[in-house]
């Protein structure tokens, strides 16, 4: 009976250790990307296509905001933050919008686990100018959420 308890304890510790190792492996290294600037293309349209994108990729597009009448550009930019995860076995684009007057040209991102990614946007000429998001998604529902933190 002592041997059974001993082996059960070892098995339980092994499962716990394997679970922790797996969770650590899901966390990825931080990746740096450029913000794609499309301000010169007129009014923004939300592009949620997955063509040319890969699983766990983060893609940020900067567009120009227009005033409420829609006729003249505003000083404010919209940053469309896209990330790509599966939904019902199909690659899906999850998006959120950040509106700001700050000039962000670079970003970094790191997946904390399978459903949470940290995204930091910054200006390469002044790295102190930055904003950060914690984005989450649900693989069982086609939705995402973002939380701004600085």
Secondary structure, 3 states (H helix, E strand, C coil): CHHHHHHHHHHHHHHHHHHHHHHHHHCCCCEEEECEECHHHCECCCCCCCCCCCCCCEEEEEEEEECCCCCCEEEEEEEEEEEEEEECCEEEEEEEEEEECCCCCEEEEEECCCCEEEEEEEECCEEEEEEEEEEEEECCCCEEEEEEEC
